[in-house]
Amino acid sequence: MPAVRFLYCSLTALAAVTVLSGTVAGVADAAPAAVTASCSQDYLPLPDPACTPGALNPDVTQSTIDSTICVSGWTATIRPSTSYTNKLKTQGIIDYGYSDTSLSDYEEDHFLPLELGGAPKDPKNLWPEPHAGDENSSSKDSVENAVKKAVCAGQATLSAAQDAMLTNWTTAKSVLGIG
């Protein structure tokens, strides 16, 4: 099995180089190899649930919110570095089959936000969310902030907020009765 995993990782890395640079091993004039996306864009503005189902941070529970998510600046203490997330973003752009391969056009987003107890480094909770479109990374950020504020004010439980965000962040505020 390790040999198969190594081969898969090697082919995945080669696909990333091919898609992002259009070249392989110094063959500058070669056309980029076709790479089949393993994740679907059909769910946008949500991620493909098979690829990015979300993941919980076990340190964040209803009984710990006053010492975790409701503490100003707490997410900065657990946020992964861009050197970690940019590797995932590069791979995610390939996995989602985005034709735009510019890293700056995406946010490597926590599907379940850190502000609501999302796992900081779990790849199941991270995906390249486009900046483009009406419902995008920026509009999701404002929903995350409003839902976190409601949880910390006791207007919604952490569990209900997490469920609403994972089901469909675009309707989370109305589902929770806060928007």
Number of C-alpha atoms within 10 A of each C-alpha: 6 7 8 9 10 11 12 12 12 12 12 16 14 16 22 19 18 20 23 19 12 16 17 17 8 7 9 11 9 11 12 16 13 9 14 11 14 14 20 16 15 10 10 13 19 21 25 17 14 11 18 20 18 23 21 19 16 9 15 20 17 15 10 11 18 12 12 21 23 18 12 9 11 14 18 9 8 12 14 12 9 11 8 10 21 15 11 19 23 22 20 24 26 26 23 20 18 17 10 13 16 11 15 10 12 20 19 23 21 24 24 28 26 24 22 28 25 22 24 21 18 14 18 18 23 28 29 27 24 22 15 12 11 9 15 18 19 15 14 19 14 11 18 21 14 15 28 25 18 19 24 18 11 10 15 18 18 22 14 14 25 23 16 20 26 20 14 14 25 18 14 23 19 11 16 19 11 13 11
